[in-house]
Amino acid sequence: MRLTEPGVGTYLKRWGLSFQRPDQRAVEQDPQAVRRRREETWPKIRAKARADDGEILFADQVGVRSDQVGGRACGEKGRTPVVRRTGNQFSVNAMSAISIRGRMHLMVFTEAFTAEAMVRFLDRLIGHFDRQVHLIVDGRSAHPLGRSAPGLPTTRTASSRTSCRRTHRS
């Protein structure tokens, strides 16, 4: 049996199906944990931020290397395209936070991502606010939120929420 593309589309539509781009999800994702976070944890965080007249931010970290190759290149059939780049390798890390209103904060640095780098980012971040900051990060071990620094009280809960408030420094 041979079908045309419109014919396949007709059958799919008749069966209640359609062509769709698949959603990519981490294999480690726990659907129950996602549901709990959306239905239980998020409303609590939002209510706490409102009660504190606070700002909710979502943060993440990324590393970029100069020798990463992204995408593809076009070329004549039988001739492999060449992408010229430097032989000197370098890398940078970036930490960013975005508010639910779209306000973006970014810090780029060359050293390793450590607790000290995280605290430096938090210190700079809360310097932009005169109210409570509720920072939401993923649960990766690369986000060392369990530590604190003088003048930067932090707390970590099972929801990976951190609240920070600038305190007076002497």
NUTILO-628620 format. One record per residue (C-alpha): residue in three letters; x, z, y. Coordinates in steps of 0.2 Angstrom, whole numbers, plus 2048, in hexadecimal, padded with zeros to 3 digits. Layout:
! NUTILO-628620
ALAXZY ...
END
This chain:
! NUTILO-628620
MET800800800 ARG8077FC811 LEU800803821 THR8037FF833 GLU80880C840 PRO7F780C848 GLY7EF80D836 VAL7F981D832 GLY7F4824843 THR7E282083F TYR7E382982E LEU7EC838835 LYS7DF83A843 ARG7D1839836 TRP7D984782C GLY7DB85283C LEU7EE84F83D SER7F984784A PHE80C84284D GLN814851854 ARG826857859 PRO82A86684E ASP82D877856 GLN83E87E852 ARG83E89084E ALA84C89C847 VAL84B89F835 GLU84E8B1838 GLN83E8B2843 ASP8328BF83D PRO8208B9841 GLN8198CB841 ALA8278D184C VAL8238C3858 ARG8108C8858 ARG8148DA85B ARG81F8D6869 ARG8128CA871 GLU8038D586E GLU80A8E786F THR81B8E8877 TRP8198DB885 PRO8098E388D LYS8128F488D ILE8218ED896 ARG8168E48A2 ALA80C8F38A6 LYS81C8FE8A8 ALA8238F18B4 ARG8138F18BE ALA8129048BE ASP8259058C4 ASP8228F68D1 GLY8308EF8C7 GLU8368DD8C3 ILE8378D68B1 LEU8468CB8AD PHE84B8C289D ALA85D8C189A ASP8698B788E GLN87B8B388C VAL8838A2887 GLY89589C884 VAL89B88A888 ARG8AB882882 SER8B4873889 ASP8B686B878 GLN8A386C874 VAL89C85A871 GLY88A858875 GLY87F84A871 ARG88483886D ALA88C829875 CYS887817874 GLY89380986F GLU8957F8867 LYS8917F7855 GLY8A17FA84B ARG8AB80285A THR8AA81585B PRO8A881B86D VAL8B5826874 VAL8B183487F ARG8C1839889 ARG8C384B88D THR8D1857891 GLY8DC85F883 ASN8DC86F88C GLN8CE87A885 PHE8C588788F SER8B589188E VAL8AA89A899 ASN89C8A7896 ALA88C8A98A0 MET87F8B68A1 SER86E8B28A9 ALA85E8BB8AD ILE84E8B38B3 SER83E8BC8B9 ILE82D8B78B4 ARG82B8B08C6 GLY83A8A48C3 ARG8478AE8CD MET8588AA8C4 HIS8688B48C4 LEU8788AD8BC MET88A8B48B9 VAL8978A98B2 PHE8A78B18AC THR8B68AC8A1 GLU8BA8BC898 ALA8B18C1888 PHE89F8C7888 THR8A18DA886 ALA8988E988B GLU8A28EA89B ALA89D8D889F MET88B8DC89C VAL88B8EC8A7 ARG8948E18B5 PHE8858D58B4 LEU8788E38B4 ASP8818EB8C3 ARG8808DA8CC LEU86F8D78C7 ILE8678E78CC GLY8708E58DD HIS8648D78E1 PHE8558E38DF ASP84F8F28E8 ARG8438F78DA GLN8438FA8C7 VAL84A8EC8BC HIS8438E98AA LEU84F8DE8A1 ILE84A8D6891 VAL8588CF885 ASP8588CA873 GLY85E8D6866 ARG86F8CE863 SER87E8D9861 ALA8868CF86F HIS87B8D887B PRO8838E987C LEU8768F3885 GLY87990487C ARG887908888 SER88590E89A ALA89090E8A9 PRO89191A8B8 GLY8839178C4 LEU87A90B8B7 PRO86E9158AC THR86890A89E THR85C90D88F ARG859903880 THR849903876 ALA8448FA866 SER83C8EC871 SER84E8E8878 ARG8488ED88A THR8548F4896 SER84F8FC8A6 CYS85C8FE8B4 ARG85B9068C5 ARG86A9078D1 THR86F9198D4 HIS87A9208E2 ARG88C91F8DF SER89992B8E7 
END
